[in-house]
Amino acid sequence: MNTPSNIYNFGDYREFLKDRYKQLKDTDPLFSFRNFSKQAGFGSPNYLKLVMDGKRNLSAEAIGKFAKGLRLDSHETEFFRYMVECNQCDSLTKQKVYEAKLMYLRELFKVKTLIPELYDYYHEWYHSAIRETIKKGKVKNDPAAIANSLVPNISEEEAKKSIELLIALKFVEINTEGYLEAKETGGTIDAETAALSQKIHYEQMAELAAQSLYTQGPETQDFESVTLSLPLEKIAELKGKIAQLIQSVAQEHSNNPEHAVFQLNVQLFAITQPGIGEAKKGAEKAA
């Protein structure tokens, strides 16, 4: 029985557990602490009750089991995982990151409600990779071959669902010969919705970049980094140069079917608060 949760209204995962238990109990008379443990794969019939009462914390493995027993979908599960991590975190810095991510996921839920396919598109990195592969030239509709062509590989089932999603979004279509082709006039996305949805996509690409440091050699990847001081009024100018670089690279290289698909990431972010140098300068003058 699929019962949508109201998880996005909560910040305390134990309070959510109490509310979710009541919600499932009201919609399914067979649901109980024992029934939950059986579905989630716990030996103790009262494990949910112990966690609800604050007598047990949740490990990373237990979070996944709880999501299954609570009948959460994949996106609700992600929110639940960050909520648990936030509540159980001892580091104030990490806690603030988790809180910001939860706030973002609440906003992203609005996109899911309005355009569920778009939410799914940005939720997994390989959708854009498969789309780009198809844009280079028609591709045989073979999910297994497509799955094995990606780095890292995904499952055949994931590739199949990705193709179905791209078709639903009108990004690709199956031609009369059974090949996948990019649509000239695909689905349109307003800028505000796209910007909100893309954050999770950027996060996944950053994680893939970190993985490539250890899984790929210099022939397929390169990392350059510089730490520099910038006045705030120069930030917009530098962002414009980054945008021009990305656009020029994209336009310069044609969609050759024989070429592999690469991901080019350029990040710019602050690692100190402004004004430290000014404060030091002022102190030196006073001396």
KEKE-3310 file (N, C-alpha, C; in steps of 0.2 Angstrom, whole numbers, plus 5000, padded with zeros to 4 digits):
npx = (5004:5004:5007:5009:5020:5022:5034:5042:5038:5044:5058:5064:5069:5064:5051:5045:5045:5036:5024:5023:5021:5009:5001:5003:4997:4984:4980:4982:4977:4984:4997:5010:5022:5029:5026:5032:5046:5047:5046:5056:5067:5073:5078:5073:5057:5053:5060:5058:5050:5060:5069:5060:5058:5070:5079:5088:5100:5101:5110:5120:5116:5104:5096:5092:5085:5075:5068:5063:5054:5046:5040:5044:5047:5060:5065:5059:5066:5079:5078:5075:5086:5096:5090:5091:5105:5108:5101:5108:5121:5137:5145:5145:5147:5145:5132:5125:5127:5119:5107:5105:5104:5092:5083:5084:5080:5067:5062:5064:5055:5044:5046:5046:5032:5026:5033:5036:5045:5055:5061:5066:5075:5086:5090:5098:5114:5117:5107:5109:5121:5117:5108:5117:5125:5116:5113:5124:5123:5112:5107:5107:5093:5097:5097:5106:5119:5120:5121:5133:5142:5144:5153:5155:5149:5131:5116:5107:5093:5092:5097:5087:5075:5080:5080:5066:5062:5069:5062:5049:5051:5053:5065:5072:5068:5061:5065:5058:5066:5069:5079:5087:5085:5090:5078:5074:5066:5065:5058:5053:5061:5058:5069:5070:5065:5074:5086:5084:5082:5094:5104:5106:5110:5123:5129:5130:5139:5150:5154:5156:5167:5177:5178:5184:5197:5203:5200:5202:5215:5228:5225:5212:5207:5209:5214:5215:5219:5217:5220:5215:5214:5201:5192:5175:5168:5173:5168:5156:5161:5171:5163:5156:5166:5169:5157:5157:5168:5164:5153:5160:5168:5159:5153:5163:5167:5161:5147:5153:5150:5160:5167:5170:5160:5163:5164:5164:5168:5168:5172:5168:5170:5169:5181:5185:5179:5175:5185:5195:5208:5207:5205:5217:5225:5220:5224:5238:5240:5235:5245)
npy = (4994:5011:5025:5041:5052:5065:5071:5082:5092:5091:5093:5086:5070:5060:5064:5064:5050:5046:5052:5047:5033:5034:5038:5028:5018:5022:5021:5008:4995:4983:4987:4988:4989:4977:4972:4982:4980:4967:4970:4979:4972:4970:4961:4964:4966:4978:4989:5001:5008:5010:5018:5029:5033:5039:5030:5023:5026:5029:5020:5021:5011:5006:5017:5016:5004:5008:5017:5009:5001:5011:5014:5024:5034:5036:5049:5054:5046:5051:5064:5060:5053:5064:5071:5063:5062:5076:5078:5069:5073:5079:5089:5106:5113:5104:5101:5113:5112:5101:5106:5116:5109:5101:5112:5115:5104:5104:5114:5109:5099:5105:5107:5094:5091:5099:5096:5081:5073:5081:5083:5070:5069:5078:5072:5060:5058:5051:5053:5065:5061:5051:5057:5066:5058:5052:5064:5066:5058:5046:5032:5015:5007:5000:4996:4989:4990:5003:5006:5000:5008:5019:5028:5029:5012:5009:5000:4989:4990:5003:5011:5008:5014:5027:5030:5030:5040:5051:5051:5054:5067:5073:5075:5065:5053:5038:5033:5028:5017:5011:5017:5028:5045:5062:5075:5089:5100:5099:5097:5112:5121:5132:5145:5148:5136:5127:5131:5129:5115:5110:5111:5099:5091:5097:5094:5080:5079:5084:5075:5064:5069:5069:5055:5052:5056:5045:5034:5036:5040:5052:5053:5054:5063:5079:5090:5106:5119:5135:5146:5161:5179:5190:5205:5209:5215:5210:5197:5195:5198:5188:5177:5179:5176:5163:5157:5161:5153:5140:5140:5143:5131:5121:5125:5124:5110:5098:5087:5072:5056:5046:5051:5051:5055:5069:5077:5094:5103:5118:5127:5140:5147:5154:5154:5160:5173:5190:5205:5202:5205:5219:5222:5218:5227:5239:5237:5238:5251:5257:5254)
npz = (5000:4995:5003:5003:5011:5024:5025:5022:5031:5042:5054:5064:5066:5074:5078:5066:5064:5074:5069:5056:5059:5065:5054:5045:5052:5053:5040:5036:5044:5047:5050:5061:5075:5075:5062:5055:5058:5052:5039:5037:5040:5053:5068:5081:5087:5092:5088:5081:5090:5100:5094:5091:5104:5108:5112:5105:5091:5074:5062:5046:5038:5044:5042:5028:5029:5038:5030:5020:5028:5032:5020:5011:4997:4984:4985:4996:5005:5003:5009:5022:5026:5027:5036:5048:5048:5051:5063:5072:5071:5077:5074:5072:5060:5050:5053:5049:5035:5032:5037:5027:5016:5018:5018:5005:4998:5002:4995:4982:4982:4978:4964:4961:4963:4954:4941:4940:4932:4928:4940:4943:4932:4935:4946:4945:4939:4927:4918:4910:4904:4896:4888:4881:4874:4865:4858:4850:4839:4831:4842:4846:4853:4866:4881:4889:4883:4883:4896:4900:4893:4900:4913:4929:4927:4925:4930:4919:4920:4926:4915:4906:4912:4912:4898:4896:4904:4897:4885:4890:4894:4882:4877:4869:4856:4849:4833:4817:4814:4825:4833:4845:4845:4847:4850:4840:4845:4860:4876:4885:4898:4912:4917:4931:4937:4932:4937:4951:4951:4947:4956:4964:4954:4951:4962:4962:4951:4956:4965:4957:4950:4961:4963:4951:4953:4958:4951:4937:4925:4919:4906:4904:4913:4921:4934:4939:4951:4960:4973:4977:4980:4979:4975:4980:4970:4958:4957:4949:4936:4935:4935:4923:4914:4916:4912:4898:4894:4896:4887:4875:4874:4873:4861:4852:4850:4841:4840:4838:4834:4837:4848:4865:4880:4890:4906:4910:4923:4932:4946:4958:4973:4990:5003:5014:5025:5019:5022:5032:5029:5028:5041:5047:5041:5046:5060:5059:5055:5067:5076)
capx = (5000:5008:5005:5013:5022:5022:5041:5045:5036:5048:5065:5066:5067:5060:5045:5042:5043:5029:5019:5023:5018:5001:4999:5002:4992:4977:4978:4983:4976:4989:5004:5012:5029:5031:5025:5038:5052:5048:5047:5062:5073:5076:5076:5069:5050:5051:5066:5055:5048:5066:5071:5055:5058:5076:5084:5092:5101:5101:5116:5118:5113:5098:5092:5089:5080:5069:5065:5059:5049:5041:5037:5046:5050:5068:5066:5058:5072:5085:5077:5075:5093:5099:5087:5094:5112:5108:5099:5113:5128:5140:5149:5141:5148:5141:5125:5123:5127:5113:5101:5104:5102:5085:5079:5084:5076:5060:5060:5065:5049:5039:5047:5043:5025:5024:5036:5040:5050:5061:5064:5070:5081:5092:5092:5103:5119:5118:5102:5112:5126:5114:5105:5122:5127:5111:5114:5130:5120:5107:5110:5103:5089:5100:5099:5112:5125:5121:5123:5140:5146:5145:5158:5155:5143:5125:5113:5103:5086:5093:5097:5080:5071:5082:5078:5059:5062:5071:5056:5044:5053:5053:5072:5074:5062:5063:5063:5055:5071:5070:5085:5086:5087:5088:5073:5076:5063:5063:5054:5056:5061:5059:5075:5070:5064:5080:5091:5083:5083:5101:5109:5107:5114:5130:5132:5132:5145:5156:5155:5159:5174:5181:5179:5188:5204:5206:5198:5204:5222:5228:5223:5205:5205:5214:5212:5219:5216:5221:5217:5217:5211:5197:5187:5168:5165:5175:5165:5152:5165:5174:5157:5155:5172:5168:5151:5160:5173:5159:5149:5165:5170:5153:5152:5169:5168:5155:5144:5155:5148:5165:5170:5167:5157:5166:5160:5169:5166:5172:5169:5171:5167:5173:5184:5185:5174:5178:5187:5200:5214:5206:5205:5224:5228:5218:5227:5244:5240:5234:5251)
capy = (5000:5016:5031:5047:5055:5072:5071:5088:5096:5089:5094:5081:5063:5056:5067:5061:5043:5045:5054:5042:5027:5035:5039:5021:5014:5024:5019:5001:4992:4978:4990:4988:4989:4970:4972:4987:4976:4962:4973:4983:4967:4970:4956:4966:4969:4985:4993:5007:5011:5012:5024:5034:5036:5041:5025:5021:5030:5025:5020:5023:5005:5006:5022:5013:4999:5012:5020:5003:4999:5016:5015:5030:5034:5037:5056:5055:5043:5055:5069:5056:5052:5070:5073:5059:5064:5082:5077:5065:5076:5082:5094:5112:5115:5099:5102:5118:5110:5097:5110:5120:5104:5100:5117:5115:5098:5106:5118:5105:5095:5109:5105:5087:5091:5102:5092:5075:5070:5085:5082:5064:5070:5081:5068:5055:5061:5048:5055:5070:5058:5047:5062:5069:5052:5052:5070:5065:5054:5041:5027:5009:5007:4994:4998:4985:4993:5010:5005:4998:5013:5024:5028:5022:5008:5008:4994:4989:4993:5010:5014:5008:5019:5033:5031:5031:5047:5056:5051:5058:5074:5075:5076:5060:5049:5032:5034:5022:5011:5009:5020:5034:5052:5069:5079:5096:5104:5096:5100:5118:5122:5139:5146:5147:5129:5123:5133:5126:5108:5109:5110:5092:5088:5099:5090:5073:5079:5086:5068:5060:5072:5067:5048:5051:5057:5039:5029:5038:5042:5058:5053:5056:5069:5084:5095:5112:5123:5140:5150:5168:5184:5193:5210:5207:5218:5206:5191:5195:5198:5181:5172:5179:5173:5156:5156:5161:5147:5134:5141:5142:5124:5117:5126:5122:5103:5095:5080:5067:5049:5042:5054:5050:5061:5071:5082:5099:5107:5124:5129:5146:5148:5158:5149:5165:5179:5196:5210:5200:5209:5226:5222:5218:5233:5244:5236:5240:5258:5260:5252)
capz = (5000:4994:5007:5003:5018:5024:5028:5021:5036:5049:5055:5069:5063:5079:5078:5060:5065:5077:5065:5051:5062:5066:5047:5042:5056:5051:5033:5036:5051:5049:5051:5068:5076:5073:5055:5052:5059:5047:5032:5036:5041:5060:5072:5086:5085:5095:5086:5079:5096:5104:5090:5092:5111:5109:5116:5099:5086:5067:5058:5039:5036:5047:5039:5023:5032:5040:5024:5017:5032:5032:5014:5008:4990:4984:4986:5003:5008:5004:5014:5029:5027:5029:5043:5053:5049:5054:5071:5075:5070:5083:5071:5070:5053:5046:5054:5045:5029:5032:5037:5021:5011:5020:5016:4998:4996:5003:4989:4976:4982:4974:4957:4960:4963:4947:4935:4943:4927:4928:4947:4942:4927:4939:4952:4943:4934:4920:4913:4906:4900:4890:4883:4877:4870:4860:4854:4846:4834:4833:4846:4846:4859:4869:4888:4892:4879:4885:4903:4900:4890:4905:4918:4931:4924:4929:4928:4913:4922:4927:4908:4903:4915:4910:4892:4896:4906:4892:4881:4893:4894:4875:4875:4864:4853:4845:4826:4814:4813:4832:4836:4849:4842:4850:4847:4839:4849:4866:4881:4888:4906:4914:4920:4939:4939:4930:4942:4957:4951:4945:4962:4965:4948:4952:4968:4959:4946:4960:4968:4951:4949:4966:4962:4945:4955:4960:4946:4930:4924:4917:4899:4903:4917:4923:4939:4941:4956:4962:4979:4976:4983:4974:4978:4979:4963:4953:4956:4943:4930:4934:4933:4916:4910:4917:4908:4891:4893:4896:4881:4869:4873:4870:4854:4848:4849:4838:4842:4834:4837:4839:4854:4872:4883:4896:4910:4912:4929:4935:4953:4961:4980:4995:5008:5019:5025:5017:5027:5036:5027:5030:5049:5049:5039:5051:5066:5058:5055:5073:5079)
cpx = (5004:5004:5010:5014:5022:5029:5044:5043:5040:5055:5068:5064:5063:5053:5041:5041:5037:5023:5017:5020:5011:4998:4998:4997:4985:4975:4979:4983:4981:4996:5005:5020:5032:5031:5031:5044:5053:5049:5054:5068:5076:5073:5072:5062:5049:5057:5063:5053:5054:5069:5067:5056:5065:5081:5089:5094:5101:5108:5115:5114:5105:5093:5089:5084:5074:5065:5060:5053:5043:5038:5038:5048:5057:5069:5065:5064:5078:5084:5077:5082:5097:5096:5090:5101:5112:5106:5105:5120:5131:5144:5144:5141:5144:5134:5122:5122:5120:5107:5099:5102:5095:5081:5079:5080:5068:5057:5060:5058:5044:5040:5045:5036:5023:5026:5040:5046:5056:5065:5069:5076:5087:5094:5097:5108:5119:5112:5105:5117:5123:5111:5111:5125:5122:5111:5119:5128:5116:5110:5105:5100:5091:5102:5105:5119:5126:5123:5130:5145:5147:5150:5157:5148:5137:5121:5108:5096:5087:5093:5090:5075:5073:5080:5070:5058:5063:5065:5051:5045:5054:5060:5075:5067:5065:5060:5060:5059:5072:5076:5083:5089:5085:5083:5075:5073:5060:5059:5057:5056:5062:5066:5075:5069:5071:5085:5090:5084:5090:5106:5111:5111:5122:5133:5135:5138:5151:5158:5159:5166:5179:5183:5184:5195:5207:5205:5200:5212:5222:5226:5216:5202:5210:5211:5217:5215:5220:5217:5220:5212:5207:5192:5180:5166:5168:5172:5161:5156:5168:5169:5156:5160:5171:5162:5153:5164:5169:5156:5154:5167:5165:5152:5157:5169:5161:5153:5147:5153:5154:5169:5166:5164:5161:5162:5166:5165:5171:5169:5172:5167:5171:5175:5186:5180:5178:5180:5192:5207:5213:5207:5213:5227:5227:5222:5235:5245:5240:5241:5256)
cpy = (5006:5022:5036:5050:5062:5074:5078:5094:5096:5091:5089:5074:5059:5058:5064:5054:5042:5047:5049:5035:5028:5035:5032:5017:5015:5022:5011:4998:4986:4981:4990:4988:4982:4970:4976:4983:4971:4965:4976:4978:4968:4964:4958:4969:4976:4990:5000:5011:5013:5018:5030:5038:5038:5037:5022:5026:5026:5026:5021:5017:5005:5012:5020:5008:5003:5015:5015:5002:5005:5018:5021:5029:5036:5044:5057:5051:5047:5061:5066:5055:5058:5073:5070:5061:5071:5082:5074:5068:5080:5089:5100:5114:5110:5099:5107:5116:5106:5101:5114:5115:5102:5105:5117:5109:5100:5110:5114:5101:5099:5108:5098:5086:5094:5098:5086:5072:5074:5084:5075:5065:5073:5076:5062:5058:5057:5049:5060:5066:5054:5052:5065:5064:5052:5058:5070:5062:5048:5035:5021:5009:5001:4996:4995:4988:5000:5010:5004:5003:5018:5023:5032:5019:5009:5002:4994:4992:5000:5014:5014:5013:5026:5035:5033:5038:5053:5057:5055:5065:5077:5077:5071:5057:5043:5033:5027:5016:5008:5012:5026:5040:5057:5072:5086:5101:5100:5100:5106:5118:5129:5140:5145:5140:5125:5125:5130:5118:5106:5108:5103:5089:5090:5095:5083:5074:5081:5079:5064:5062:5069:5059:5047:5052:5050:5033:5030:5040:5049:5059:5055:5061:5073:5089:5100:5117:5129:5144:5157:5173:5189:5199:5208:5209:5214:5199:5190:5194:5191:5176:5172:5176:5166:5154:5156:5155:5141:5134:5140:5135:5120:5119:5124:5115:5100:5089:5074:5060:5045:5045:5052:5056:5063:5076:5087:5103:5113:5127:5135:5147:5151:5153:5154:5170:5185:5201:5208:5204:5216:5227:5222:5224:5239:5244:5239:5247:5261:5259:5258)
cpz = (5000:4998:5007:5010:5018:5027:5028:5026:5042:5048:5060:5067:5067:5079:5072:5061:5069:5073:5059:5053:5063:5059:5044:5045:5054:5044:5032:5042:5053:5050:5059:5069:5074:5065:5052:5052:5054:5040:5031:5037:5048:5064:5078:5084:5087:5093:5084:5085:5100:5101:5091:5099:5112:5112:5111:5094:5079:5064:5050:5036:5038:5044:5033:5024:5034:5035:5020:5021:5033:5025:5010:5001:4990:4986:4994:5007:5009:5009:5021:5031:5030:5035:5049:5054:5053:5062:5075:5075:5076:5080:5069:5063:5048:5047:5050:5038:5028:5032:5031:5016:5012:5017:5008:4995:4997:4997:4983:4976:4978:4967:4956:4959:4956:4941:4938:4938:4927:4935:4946:4937:4931:4945:4951:4938:4927:4915:4908:4901:4894:4885:4878:4872:4864:4855:4849:4839:4836:4837:4846:4853:4863:4876:4891:4889:4882:4892:4904:4897:4895:4910:4924:4927:4928:4927:4922:4914:4923:4920:4905:4905:4913:4903:4892:4899:4901:4887:4883:4893:4887:4873:4869:4862:4850:4838:4823:4813:4820:4836:4840:4846:4847:4847:4846:4843:4855:4871:4884:4895:4907:4918:4928:4941:4938:4935:4949:4957:4950:4950:4964:4960:4949:4957:4966:4955:4950:4963:4963:4950:4955:4965:4956:4947:4956:4955:4939:4930:4920:4909:4898:4908:4919:4928:4940:4946:4958:4968:4978:4979:4978:4978:4976:4972:4957:4952:4950:4937:4929:4932:4926:4912:4910:4912:4900:4890:4892:4889:4875:4868:4870:4863:4849:4846:4847:4841:4838:4838:4840:4846:4860:4875:4889:4900:4912:4918:4931:4941:4955:4968:4985:5000:5014:5019:5023:5023:5032:5035:5029:5037:5051:5047:5044:5058:5065:5058:5063:5077:5077)
residu = (MET:ASN:THR:PRO:SER:ASN:ILE:TYR:ASN:PHE:GLY:ASP:TYR:ARG:GLU:PHE:LEU:LYS:ASP:ARG:TYR:LYS:GLN:LEU:LYS:ASP:THR:ASP:PRO:LEU:PHE:SER:PHE:ARG:ASN:PHE:SER:LYS:GLN:ALA:GLY:PHE:GLY:SER:PRO:ASN:TYR:LEU:LYS:LEU:VAL:MET:ASP:GLY:LYS:ARG:ASN:LEU:SER:ALA:GLU:ALA:ILE:GLY:LYS:PHE:ALA:LYS:GLY:LEU:ARG:LEU:ASP:SER:HIS:GLU:THR:GLU:PHE:PHE:ARG:TYR:MET:VAL:GLU:CYS:ASN:GLN:CYS:ASP:SER:LEU:THR:LYS:GLN:LYS:VAL:TYR:GLU:ALA:LYS:LEU:MET:TYR:LEU:ARG:GLU:LEU:PHE:LYS:VAL:LYS:THR:LEU:ILE:PRO:GLU:LEU:TYR:ASP:TYR:TYR:HIS:GLU:TRP:TYR:HIS:SER:ALA:ILE:ARG:GLU:THR:ILE:LYS:LYS:GLY:LYS:VAL:LYS:ASN:ASP:PRO:ALA:ALA:ILE:ALA:ASN:SER:LEU:VAL:PRO:ASN:ILE:SER:GLU:GLU:GLU:ALA:LYS:LYS:SER:ILE:GLU:LEU:LEU:ILE:ALA:LEU:LYS:PHE:VAL:GLU:ILE:ASN:THR:GLU:GLY:TYR:LEU:GLU:ALA:LYS:GLU:THR:GLY:GLY:THR:ILE:ASP:ALA:GLU:THR:ALA:ALA:LEU:SER:GLN:LYS:ILE:HIS:TYR:GLU:GLN:MET:ALA:GLU:LEU:ALA:ALA:GLN:SER:LEU:TYR:THR:GLN:GLY:PRO:GLU:THR:GLN:ASP:PHE:GLU:SER:VAL:THR:LEU:SER:LEU:PRO:LEU:GLU:LYS:ILE:ALA:GLU:LEU:LYS:GLY:LYS:ILE:ALA:GLN:LEU:ILE:GLN:SER:VAL:ALA:GLN:GLU:HIS:SER:ASN:ASN:PRO:GLU:HIS:ALA:VAL:PHE:GLN:LEU:ASN:VAL:GLN:LEU:PHE:ALA:ILE:THR:GLN:PRO:GLY:ILE:GLY:GLU:ALA:LYS:LYS:GLY:ALA:GLU:LYS:ALA:ALA)
# end
